[in-house]
Amino acid sequence: MLKQINVEQLRVGMFIHKFCSTWDESPFWRTSLLLDNPNDLQKIQESGLQEVWIDTSKGLDVGKSAAEKNEAETAAQKNVPPPVVVPRRASFDDEMARAKKICADGKTAVTTMFQEARMGNALNTAQAHSLVEEISSSVMRNPDALISLARLKNKDDYTYMHSVAVCALMIALAKKMRMDDQQIMDAGLAGLLHDVGKMMVSQSILDKPGKLTDDEFVAVKEHPVEGHKILSESPDVSEAALDVCLHHHERFDGTGYPHRLKGEQISLFSRMGAVCDVYDAITSNRAYKAGWEPSESLRRMAEWNGHFDPVVFQAFVKCIGIYPTGALVKLKTGRIGVVVEQSENSLLTPKVKVFFSVKSNSYIPPEVVDLAKLEGSDKIVGLEDAQKLGLKNVDGVWAGAA
């Protein structure tokens, strides 16, 4: 039986059928869950939500006895994992300096690994695991720096830097989805190695600036199967990495390739990989087109009905923000700026580095504005197009000499 109750009535042992909120306000990426962890209960009570729907056929009802309540709480406490030690969040500027080195080292490492694969040699998986650990550490310290920096790739190093970027996105998404440490590392390795099969595709096809012929497109579509063969012959490659390599082009509605899997026939890791792969691809400059602006990319992805698992996509948006790092925005005060860092508490109040005034139609001294601290006095009123405004080197405003 479904019942709508106040958040104050929630207790351990209840089954939450649905949160009375929009998805971006929900404290969890899941739409329903068994409330078996006191930490989750506290998180919900502190989230600002007022009401939830519970399913009394799957969990406790309101008004159950104190004995039942205590029994449920005791059972839950026995299963509560030890608290996760979260590293102190680094400032964006500090992490950006480290992220630049990780991206440079990552490009070199991935280039070497993939070239070895092109020559028919087994991958250096020890090097891959080490790189995933470095990327994971950076994402845990401050996800905005490396994720946004890895997006700034040119068409010549796209294949290699795309792997670094998808690795970082997979780690951040796995963390947002509250996966454990091993699952987070598996997600990162899967992201790093998902496109290794492209080494079996002619470089002239990968670099072709115009539309592919039918035969060329067929050749490109073989890369998941070729990549799976390479990883199957390499040591210490997780099942998640094998699966994502083979199935990151499957679509939730069954229209993808190579096996036309549908819905939950596609593993959760591969559904995550599909979102991360596409987002980085369409926001990056490619041989045949310029990348789309981050917020525009999210808007378009949201319109592709059937392409992605909607729950995973919603978690992804929460992960990188409605206004992702690098998005050009206009504030209520008439200033133009670039989003440089997400707020930990709200998708709508990131930090913005303002550098242009619409009122005076001129550049102003760059200044970082924390919208979370200016609630009521300034806010984002819309997205802007750098070309229409005649603005140059917008990426350089926040990325420095990247």
C-alpha positions as a Markdown table, in Angstrom:
| # | Residue | x | y | z |
|---|---|---|---|---|
| 1 | Met | 0.0 | 0.0 | 0.0 |
| 2 | Leu | 1.3 | 3.4 | -1.0 |
| 3 | Lys | 1.1 | 6.2 | 1.6 |
| 4 | Gln | 2.3 | 9.9 | 1.5 |
| 5 | Ile | 3.9 | 10.9 | 4.8 |
| 6 | Asn | 5.9 | 13.8 | 6.2 |
| 7 | Val | 9.7 | 13.4 | 6.2 |
| 8 | Glu | 9.6 | 13.7 | 10.0 |
| 9 | Gln | 7.7 | 10.4 | 10.1 |
| 10 | Leu | 10.3 | 8.5 | 8.2 |
| 11 | Arg | 12.4 | 5.9 | 10.0 |
| 12 | Val | 14.7 | 3.1 | 9.3 |
| 13 | Gly | 12.9 | 0.1 | 7.9 |
| 14 | Met | 10.5 | 2.0 | 5.6 |
| 15 | Phe | 10.5 | 1.6 | 1.8 |
| 16 | Ile | 10.5 | 4.9 | 0.0 |
| 17 | His | 8.5 | 4.5 | -3.2 |
| 18 | Lys | 9.0 | 8.0 | -4.5 |
| 19 | Phe | 10.4 | 11.4 | -3.3 |
| 20 | Cys | 7.9 | 14.3 | -3.5 |
| 21 | Ser | 10.4 | 16.5 | -5.5 |
| 22 | Thr | 11.8 | 17.1 | -8.9 |
| 23 | Trp | 14.7 | 14.8 | -9.8 |
| 24 | Asp | 17.3 | 17.6 | -9.3 |
| 25 | Glu | 16.0 | 18.2 | -5.8 |
| 26 | Ser | 16.2 | 14.6 | -4.7 |
| 27 | Pro | 19.0 | 13.6 | -2.4 |
| 28 | Phe | 19.5 | 10.3 | -4.2 |
| 29 | Trp | 19.9 | 9.3 | -7.9 |
| 30 | Arg | 17.5 | 6.4 | -7.3 |
| 31 | Thr | 13.8 | 7.0 | -7.3 |
| 32 | Ser | 13.0 | 4.4 | -4.7 |
| 33 | Leu | 14.9 | 2.6 | -2.0 |
| 34 | Leu | 14.7 | 0.6 | 1.2 |
| 35 | Leu | 15.7 | 2.9 | 4.0 |
| 36 | Asp | 18.1 | 0.6 | 5.8 |
| 37 | Asn | 20.9 | 3.1 | 6.7 |
| 38 | Pro | 20.5 | 5.7 | 9.4 |
| 39 | Asn | 22.9 | 7.9 | 7.5 |
| 40 | Asp | 20.5 | 8.0 | 4.5 |
| 41 | Leu | 17.6 | 8.9 | 6.9 |
| 42 | Gln | 19.6 | 11.8 | 8.2 |
| 43 | Lys | 20.5 | 12.9 | 4.6 |
| 44 | Ile | 16.8 | 13.0 | 3.6 |
| 45 | Gln | 15.8 | 14.9 | 6.7 |
| 46 | Glu | 18.5 | 17.5 | 6.1 |
| 47 | Ser | 17.7 | 17.8 | 2.3 |
| 48 | Gly | 14.7 | 20.2 | 2.7 |
| 49 | Leu | 12.2 | 17.8 | 1.4 |
| 50 | Gln | 8.8 | 17.9 | 3.0 |
| 51 | Glu | 7.0 | 14.6 | 2.0 |
| 52 | Val | 7.7 | 11.2 | 0.5 |
| 53 | Trp | 5.6 | 8.2 | -0.6 |
| 54 | Ile | 6.3 | 5.0 | 1.2 |
| 55 | Asp | 5.2 | 1.4 | 0.2 |
| 56 | Thr | 4.0 | -0.4 | 3.4 |
| 57 | Ser | 4.0 | -3.7 | 1.6 |
| 58 | Lys | 7.8 | -3.5 | 1.2 |
| 59 | Gly | 8.7 | -1.9 | 4.5 |
| 60 | Leu | 7.5 | -0.5 | 7.8 |
| 61 | Asp | 4.3 | 1.5 | 8.1 |
| 62 | Val | 3.7 | 4.7 | 10.2 |
| 63 | Gly | 2.7 | 3.8 | 13.8 |
| 64 | Lys | 4.5 | 0.5 | 14.0 |
| 65 | Ser | 5.6 | -0.5 | 17.5 |
| 66 | Ala | 8.7 | 0.7 | 19.2 |
| 67 | Ala | 9.9 | -2.9 | 19.2 |
| 68 | Glu | 9.6 | -3.2 | 15.5 |
| 69 | Lys | 11.4 | 0.2 | 15.0 |
| 70 | Asn | 14.2 | -0.8 | 17.3 |
| 71 | Glu | 14.6 | -4.2 | 15.6 |
| 72 | Ala | 14.8 | -2.6 | 12.2 |
| 73 | Glu | 17.3 | 0.1 | 13.4 |
| 74 | Thr | 19.5 | -2.5 | 15.1 |
| 75 | Ala | 19.5 | -4.7 | 12.0 |
| 76 | Ala | 20.4 | -1.8 | 9.8 |
| 77 | Gln | 23.2 | -0.6 | 12.1 |
| 78 | Lys | 24.8 | -4.0 | 11.9 |
| 79 | Asn | 25.1 | -3.6 | 8.2 |
| 80 | Val | 26.2 | 0.0 | 8.1 |
| 81 | Pro | 29.7 | 0.1 | 6.4 |
| 82 | Pro | 32.5 | 2.0 | 8.1 |
| 83 | Pro | 32.4 | 5.7 | 7.3 |
| 84 | Val | 34.2 | 6.7 | 4.0 |
| 85 | Val | 37.1 | 9.0 | 4.5 |
| 86 | Val | 36.5 | 11.8 | 1.9 |
| 87 | Pro | 39.6 | 13.8 | 1.1 |
| 88 | Arg | 39.4 | 17.5 | 1.7 |
| 89 | Arg | 38.1 | 19.4 | -1.3 |
| 90 | Ala | 40.8 | 21.2 | -3.1 |
| 91 | Ser | 40.3 | 24.7 | -4.5 |
| 92 | Phe | 39.7 | 24.8 | -8.3 |
| 93 | Asp | 42.9 | 26.7 | -9.0 |
| 94 | Asp | 45.1 | 24.3 | -6.9 |
| 95 | Glu | 43.6 | 21.3 | -8.6 |
| 96 | Met | 43.8 | 22.8 | -12.0 |
| 97 | Ala | 47.6 | 22.9 | -11.7 |
| 98 | Arg | 47.6 | 19.2 | -10.9 |
| 99 | Ala | 45.0 | 18.3 | -13.5 |
| 100 | Lys | 47.1 | 19.8 | -16.3 |
| 101 | Lys | 50.0 | 17.5 | -15.4 |
| 102 | Ile | 47.6 | 14.5 | -15.1 |
| 103 | Cys | 46.2 | 15.3 | -18.6 |
| 104 | Ala | 49.6 | 15.6 | -20.1 |
| 105 | Asp | 50.9 | 12.4 | -18.5 |
| 106 | Gly | 47.6 | 10.7 | -19.3 |
| 107 | Lys | 47.8 | 11.6 | -23.0 |
| 108 | Thr | 51.3 | 10.1 | -23.2 |
| 109 | Ala | 50.3 | 6.9 | -21.4 |
| 110 | Val | 47.2 | 6.3 | -23.4 |
| 111 | Thr | 49.0 | 7.0 | -26.7 |
| 112 | Thr | 51.6 | 4.5 | -25.8 |
| 113 | Met | 49.1 | 1.8 | -24.7 |
| 114 | Phe | 46.9 | 2.2 | -27.7 |
| 115 | Gln | 49.8 | 2.2 | -30.1 |
| 116 | Glu | 51.0 | -1.1 | -28.6 |
| 117 | Ala | 47.4 | -2.4 | -29.2 |
| 118 | Arg | 47.6 | -1.2 | -32.8 |
| 119 | Met | 50.8 | -3.3 | -33.2 |
| 120 | Gly | 49.1 | -6.4 | -31.8 |
| 121 | Asn | 50.7 | -6.3 | -28.4 |
| 122 | Ala | 49.0 | -6.8 | -25.0 |
| 123 | Leu | 48.1 | -3.6 | -23.1 |
| 124 | Asn | 50.2 | -2.4 | -20.2 |
| 125 | Thr | 47.4 | -2.7 | -17.7 |
| 126 | Ala | 49.6 | -1.9 | -14.8 |
| 127 | Gln | 50.1 | 1.5 | -16.4 |
| 128 | Ala | 46.3 | 1.8 | -17.0 |
| 129 | His | 45.5 | 1.1 | -13.4 |
| 130 | Ser | 48.1 | 3.6 | -12.2 |
| 131 | Leu | 46.6 | 6.3 | -14.4 |
| 132 | Val | 43.1 | 5.5 | -13.2 |
| 133 | Glu | 44.2 | 6.0 | -9.6 |
| 134 | Glu | 45.7 | 9.4 | -10.4 |
| 135 | Ile | 42.6 | 10.5 | -12.2 |
| 136 | Ser | 40.4 | 9.2 | -9.4 |
| 137 | Ser | 42.4 | 11.1 | -6.8 |
| 138 | Ser | 42.0 | 14.4 | -8.8 |
| 139 | Val | 38.3 | 13.9 | -9.2 |
| 140 | Met | 37.9 | 13.2 | -5.5 |
| 141 | Arg | 39.8 | 16.3 | -4.6 |
| 142 | Asn | 37.8 | 18.5 | -7.0 |
| 143 | Pro | 36.0 | 17.0 | -10.0 |
| 144 | Asp | 35.5 | 20.3 | -11.9 |
| 145 | Ala | 39.2 | 20.8 | -12.7 |
| 146 | Leu | 40.2 | 17.7 | -14.6 |
| 147 | Ile | 36.8 | 16.9 | -16.1 |
| 148 | Ser | 36.5 | 20.4 | -17.7 |
| 149 | Leu | 40.2 | 20.5 | -18.7 |
| 150 | Ala | 40.1 | 17.1 | -20.4 |
| 151 | Arg | 37.3 | 18.5 | -22.6 |
| 152 | Leu | 39.7 | 21.0 | -24.2 |
| 153 | Lys | 41.3 | 18.7 | -26.7 |
| 154 | Asn | 42.1 | 19.3 | -30.3 |
| 155 | Lys | 41.2 | 17.0 | -33.2 |
| 156 | Asp | 44.7 | 15.6 | -33.5 |
| 157 | Asp | 44.7 | 14.1 | -30.0 |
| 158 | Tyr | 41.0 | 13.5 | -29.7 |
| 159 | Thr | 41.1 | 9.6 | -29.5 |
| 160 | Tyr | 43.6 | 9.6 | -26.6 |
| 161 | Met | 42.3 | 12.6 | -24.6 |
| 162 | His | 38.7 | 11.3 | -25.1 |
| 163 | Ser | 39.8 | 8.2 | -23.1 |
| 164 | Val | 41.1 | 10.3 | -20.3 |
| 165 | Ala | 38.0 | 12.5 | -20.2 |
| 166 | Val | 35.6 | 9.5 | -20.2 |
| 167 | Cys | 37.6 | 7.9 | -17.4 |
| 168 | Ala | 37.2 | 11.1 | -15.3 |
| 169 | Leu | 33.5 | 11.3 | -16.1 |
| 170 | Met | 32.9 | 7.7 | -15.2 |
| 171 | Ile | 34.6 | 8.1 | -11.9 |
| 172 | Ala | 32.6 | 11.2 | -11.0 |
| 173 | Leu | 29.4 | 9.6 | -12.1 |
| 174 | Ala | 30.1 | 6.4 | -10.1 |
| 175 | Lys | 30.8 | 8.5 | -7.1 |
| 176 | Lys | 27.6 | 10.4 | -7.5 |
| 177 | Met | 25.7 | 7.1 | -7.8 |
| 178 | Arg | 27.2 | 6.1 | -4.4 |
| 179 | Met | 29.2 | 3.1 | -5.7 |
| 180 | Asp | 31.9 | 1.6 | -3.5 |
| 181 | Asp | 35.6 | 2.2 | -4.0 |
| 182 | Gln | 36.2 | -0.9 | -6.2 |
| 183 | Gln | 33.2 | -0.1 | -8.4 |
| 184 | Ile | 34.5 | 3.5 | -8.8 |
| 185 | Met | 37.9 | 2.1 | -9.9 |
| 186 | Asp | 36.2 | -0.4 | -12.3 |
| 187 | Ala | 34.2 | 2.5 | -13.8 |
| 188 | Gly | 37.3 | 4.5 | -14.3 |
| 189 | Leu | 39.2 | 1.7 | -16.0 |
| 190 | Ala | 36.2 | 1.0 | -18.2 |
| 191 | Gly | 36.2 | 4.6 | -19.3 |
| 192 | Leu | 39.9 | 4.7 | -20.0 |
| 193 | Leu | 39.9 | 1.6 | -22.2 |
| 194 | His | 36.4 | 1.8 | -23.8 |
| 195 | Asp | 37.7 | 3.0 | -27.2 |
| 196 | Val | 40.8 | 0.9 | -27.6 |
| 197 | Gly | 39.2 | -0.8 | -30.5 |
| 198 | Lys | 39.5 | 2.3 | -32.6 |
| 199 | Met | 43.2 | 1.4 | -33.0 |
| 200 | Met | 42.0 | -1.3 | -35.4 |
| 201 | Val | 40.2 | 1.4 | -37.5 |
| 202 | Ser | 42.2 | 3.1 | -40.3 |
| 203 | Gln | 43.6 | 6.5 | -39.1 |
| 204 | Ser | 42.4 | 8.1 | -42.3 |
| 205 | Ile | 38.8 | 7.2 | -41.4 |
| 206 | Leu | 39.1 | 8.5 | -37.9 |
| 207 | Asp | 40.6 | 11.7 | -39.1 |
| 208 | Lys | 38.3 | 12.2 | -42.1 |
| 209 | Pro | 36.8 | 15.7 | -42.0 |
| 210 | Gly | 33.8 | 14.9 | -44.2 |
| 211 | Lys | 30.9 | 12.5 | -44.0 |
| 212 | Leu | 31.8 | 8.8 | -43.9 |
| 213 | Thr | 30.9 | 6.4 | -46.7 |
| 214 | Asp | 28.7 | 3.4 | -45.8 |
| 215 | Asp | 31.7 | 1.1 | -45.9 |
| 216 | Glu | 33.7 | 3.5 | -43.6 |
| 217 | Phe | 30.9 | 3.7 | -41.1 |
| 218 | Val | 30.7 | -0.1 | -41.0 |
| 219 | Ala | 34.4 | -0.2 | -40.3 |
| 220 | Val | 34.0 | 2.3 | -37.4 |
| 221 | Lys | 31.1 | 0.3 | -35.9 |
| 222 | Glu | 33.5 | -2.7 | -35.6 |
| 223 | His | 35.6 | -1.0 | -33.0 |
| 224 | Pro | 33.6 | -2.3 | -29.9 |
| 225 | Val | 34.1 | -5.9 | -31.0 |
| 226 | Glu | 37.8 | -5.3 | -31.9 |
| 227 | Gly | 38.4 | -3.6 | -28.6 |
| 228 | His | 36.8 | -6.4 | -26.7 |
| 229 | Lys | 39.2 | -8.9 | -28.4 |
| 230 | Ile | 42.2 | -6.7 | -27.4 |
| 231 | Leu | 41.1 | -6.5 | -23.7 |
| 232 | Ser | 40.2 | -10.2 | -23.6 |
| 233 | Glu | 43.9 | -10.9 | -24.3 |
| 234 | Ser | 45.2 | -8.4 | -21.8 |
| 235 | Pro | 45.9 | -9.2 | -18.1 |
| 236 | Asp | 44.0 | -7.7 | -15.1 |
| 237 | Val | 41.1 | -6.2 | -17.1 |
| 238 | Ser | 37.8 | -6.2 | -15.1 |
| 239 | Glu | 34.6 | -7.6 | -16.4 |
| 240 | Ala | 33.2 | -4.0 | -16.3 |
| 241 | Ala | 35.9 | -2.8 | -18.6 |
| 242 | Leu | 35.3 | -5.6 | -21.0 |
| 243 | Asp | 31.5 | -5.0 | -21.0 |
| 244 | Val | 31.7 | -1.2 | -21.5 |
| 245 | Cys | 34.2 | -1.6 | -24.3 |
| 246 | Leu | 31.8 | -3.9 | -26.1 |
| 247 | His | 28.5 | -2.2 | -25.3 |
| 248 | His | 29.0 | 1.6 | -24.8 |
| 249 | His | 27.2 | 2.2 | -28.1 |
| 250 | Glu | 24.1 | 0.2 | -27.1 |
| 251 | Arg | 21.0 | 2.4 | -26.7 |
| 252 | Phe | 18.3 | 2.0 | -24.0 |
| 253 | Asp | 15.6 | 1.5 | -26.6 |
| 254 | Gly | 17.5 | -1.3 | -28.3 |
| 255 | Thr | 18.6 | 0.6 | -31.5 |
| 256 | Gly | 22.3 | 0.6 | -30.7 |
| 257 | Tyr | 25.2 | -1.7 | -31.7 |
| 258 | Pro | 26.7 | -4.2 | -31.8 |
| 259 | His | 24.1 | -6.4 | -30.2 |
| 260 | Arg | 21.0 | -4.2 | -30.1 |
| 261 | Leu | 20.6 | -4.8 | -26.4 |
| 262 | Lys | 17.7 | -3.0 | -24.7 |
| 263 | Gly | 16.9 | -1.6 | -21.2 |
| 264 | Glu | 18.5 | -3.5 | -18.4 |
| 265 | Gln | 19.9 | -6.1 | -20.8 |
| 266 | Ile | 22.7 | -3.4 | -20.9 |
| 267 | Ser | 24.8 | -3.5 | -17.8 |
| 268 | Leu | 24.7 | -0.5 | -15.5 |
| 269 | Phe | 28.4 | 0.3 | -16.3 |
| 270 | Ser | 27.7 | 0.3 | -20.0 |
| 271 | Arg | 24.6 | 2.5 | -19.5 |
| 272 | Met | 26.9 | 4.9 | -17.7 |
| 273 | Gly | 29.6 | 4.6 | -20.4 |
| 274 | Ala | 27.1 | 5.5 | -23.1 |
| 275 | Val | 26.2 | 8.8 | -21.4 |
| 276 | Cys | 29.9 | 9.7 | -20.6 |
| 277 | Asp | 31.1 | 8.8 | -24.1 |
| 278 | Val | 28.5 | 10.8 | -25.9 |
| 279 | Tyr | 28.8 | 13.9 | -23.6 |
| 280 | Asp | 32.6 | 14.2 | -24.1 |
| 281 | Ala | 32.3 | 13.4 | -27.8 |
| 282 | Ile | 29.8 | 16.2 | -28.6 |
| 283 | Thr | 31.5 | 18.8 | -26.4 |
| 284 | Ser | 34.9 | 18.2 | -28.0 |
| 285 | Asn | 36.3 | 19.6 | -31.3 |
| 286 | Arg | 36.4 | 16.8 | -33.8 |
| 287 | Ala | 37.9 | 16.4 | -37.3 |
| 288 | Tyr | 34.5 | 17.0 | -38.8 |
| 289 | Lys | 32.8 | 19.5 | -36.5 |
| 290 | Ala | 33.4 | 21.9 | -33.6 |
| 291 | Gly | 32.2 | 20.8 | -30.2 |
| 292 | Trp | 28.9 | 22.0 | -28.7 |
| 293 | Glu | 28.8 | 24.2 | -25.6 |
| 294 | Pro | 28.3 | 22.0 | -22.4 |
| 295 | Ser | 24.8 | 23.2 | -21.4 |
| 296 | Glu | 23.6 | 22.9 | -25.0 |
| 297 | Ser | 25.0 | 19.4 | -25.2 |
| 298 | Leu | 23.0 | 18.4 | -22.1 |
| 299 | Arg | 19.9 | 20.0 | -23.5 |
| 300 | Arg | 20.2 | 18.0 | -26.7 |
| 301 | Met | 21.0 | 14.7 | -25.0 |
| 302 | Ala | 17.9 | 15.2 | -22.9 |
| 303 | Glu | 15.8 | 15.3 | -26.1 |
| 304 | Trp | 17.2 | 12.1 | -27.5 |
| 305 | Asn | 14.4 | 9.9 | -26.3 |
| 306 | Gly | 15.4 | 6.2 | -25.9 |
| 307 | His | 19.1 | 6.8 | -26.3 |
| 308 | Phe | 20.1 | 6.8 | -22.6 |
| 309 | Asp | 18.9 | 5.2 | -19.3 |
| 310 | Pro | 16.9 | 8.2 | -17.9 |
| 311 | Val | 17.9 | 7.5 | -14.3 |
| 312 | Val | 21.6 | 7.3 | -15.2 |
| 313 | Phe | 21.3 | 10.5 | -17.3 |
| 314 | Gln | 19.7 | 12.4 | -14.4 |
| 315 | Ala | 22.5 | 11.3 | -12.1 |
| 316 | Phe | 25.0 | 12.5 | -14.8 |
| 317 | Val | 23.4 | 15.9 | -14.9 |
| 318 | Lys | 23.6 | 16.1 | -11.1 |
| 319 | Cys | 27.2 | 15.1 | -11.4 |
| 320 | Ile | 28.4 | 17.9 | -13.8 |
| 321 | Gly | 25.7 | 20.5 | -13.1 |
| 322 | Ile | 22.9 | 22.1 | -15.1 |
| 323 | Tyr | 25.5 | 24.8 | -16.0 |
| 324 | Pro | 28.7 | 22.6 | -16.4 |
| 325 | Thr | 32.1 | 24.0 | -16.0 |
| 326 | Gly | 33.0 | 25.9 | -19.1 |
| 327 | Ala | 29.4 | 27.1 | -19.8 |
| 328 | Leu | 29.1 | 30.8 | -20.8 |
| 329 | Val | 26.3 | 32.4 | -18.8 |
| 330 | Lys | 24.7 | 35.8 | -18.2 |
| 331 | Leu | 24.0 | 37.0 | -14.7 |
| 332 | Lys | 21.1 | 39.2 | -13.5 |
| 333 | Thr | 23.5 | 42.1 | -13.0 |
| 334 | Gly | 24.3 | 42.1 | -16.7 |
| 335 | Arg | 27.7 | 40.5 | -16.4 |
| 336 | Ile | 28.9 | 37.6 | -18.6 |
| 337 | Gly | 31.1 | 34.9 | -17.2 |
| 338 | Val | 32.2 | 31.3 | -17.4 |
| 339 | Val | 31.2 | 28.6 | -14.9 |
| 340 | Val | 34.4 | 27.5 | -13.2 |
| 341 | Glu | 33.2 | 25.3 | -10.3 |
| 342 | Gln | 30.0 | 23.6 | -9.2 |
| 343 | Ser | 28.3 | 24.3 | -5.8 |
| 344 | Glu | 28.2 | 21.3 | -3.5 |
| 345 | Asn | 24.7 | 22.2 | -2.4 |
| 346 | Ser | 22.8 | 23.4 | -5.5 |
| 347 | Leu | 22.9 | 22.9 | -9.3 |
| 348 | Leu | 21.8 | 26.5 | -9.8 |
| 349 | Thr | 24.5 | 28.4 | -7.9 |
| 350 | Pro | 27.9 | 27.5 | -9.3 |
| 351 | Lys | 31.0 | 29.8 | -9.1 |
| 352 | Val | 31.3 | 32.0 | -12.2 |
| 353 | Lys | 34.3 | 33.9 | -13.4 |
| 354 | Val | 32.8 | 37.1 | -14.8 |
| 355 | Phe | 34.9 | 39.1 | -17.4 |
| 356 | Phe | 32.5 | 41.1 | -19.6 |
| 357 | Ser | 29.8 | 43.7 | -19.0 |
| 358 | Val | 26.7 | 43.8 | -21.3 |
| 359 | Lys | 25.8 | 47.3 | -19.9 |
| 360 | Ser | 29.2 | 48.8 | -20.9 |
| 361 | Asn | 29.8 | 46.4 | -23.8 |
| 362 | Ser | 33.3 | 46.0 | -22.6 |
| 363 | Tyr | 35.7 | 43.6 | -20.8 |
| 364 | Ile | 36.0 | 44.0 | -17.0 |
| 365 | Pro | 38.7 | 42.7 | -14.6 |
| 366 | Pro | 38.0 | 38.9 | -14.2 |
| 367 | Glu | 36.4 | 38.1 | -10.8 |
| 368 | Val | 35.1 | 34.8 | -9.4 |
| 369 | Val | 31.5 | 35.2 | -8.1 |
| 370 | Asp | 30.2 | 32.5 | -5.8 |
| 371 | Leu | 26.4 | 32.5 | -6.6 |
| 372 | Ala | 25.7 | 30.3 | -3.5 |
| 373 | Lys | 26.7 | 33.3 | -1.4 |
| 374 | Leu | 24.8 | 35.9 | -3.4 |
| 375 | Glu | 21.4 | 34.2 | -3.4 |
| 376 | Gly | 18.8 | 36.9 | -4.0 |
| 377 | Ser | 21.3 | 39.6 | -5.3 |
| 378 | Asp | 22.6 | 37.8 | -8.4 |
| 379 | Lys | 21.8 | 34.7 | -10.3 |
| 380 | Ile | 22.2 | 33.1 | -13.7 |
| 381 | Val | 19.4 | 34.3 | -16.1 |
| 382 | Gly | 20.5 | 32.4 | -19.2 |
| 383 | Leu | 23.2 | 30.9 | -21.5 |
| 384 | Glu | 25.1 | 33.0 | -23.9 |
| 385 | Asp | 26.8 | 32.4 | -27.3 |
| 386 | Ala | 30.4 | 33.5 | -27.5 |
| 387 | Gln | 30.3 | 33.9 | -31.2 |
| 388 | Lys | 27.2 | 36.1 | -31.2 |
| 389 | Leu | 28.8 | 38.3 | -28.6 |
| 390 | Gly | 32.1 | 38.4 | -30.4 |
| 391 | Leu | 34.0 | 37.0 | -27.4 |
| 392 | Lys | 37.4 | 35.4 | -27.9 |
| 393 | Asn | 39.2 | 32.6 | -26.1 |
| 394 | Val | 36.4 | 31.9 | -23.5 |
| 395 | Asp | 38.0 | 28.6 | -22.5 |
| 396 | Gly | 41.2 | 30.4 | -21.7 |
| 397 | Val | 39.3 | 32.6 | -19.2 |
| 398 | Trp | 39.0 | 29.7 | -16.7 |
| 399 | Ala | 41.5 | 27.2 | -18.0 |
| 400 | Gly | 44.5 | 29.5 | -18.1 |
| 401 | Ala | 47.3 | 28.3 | -20.4 |
| 402 | Ala | 45.7 | 24.8 | -20.9 |
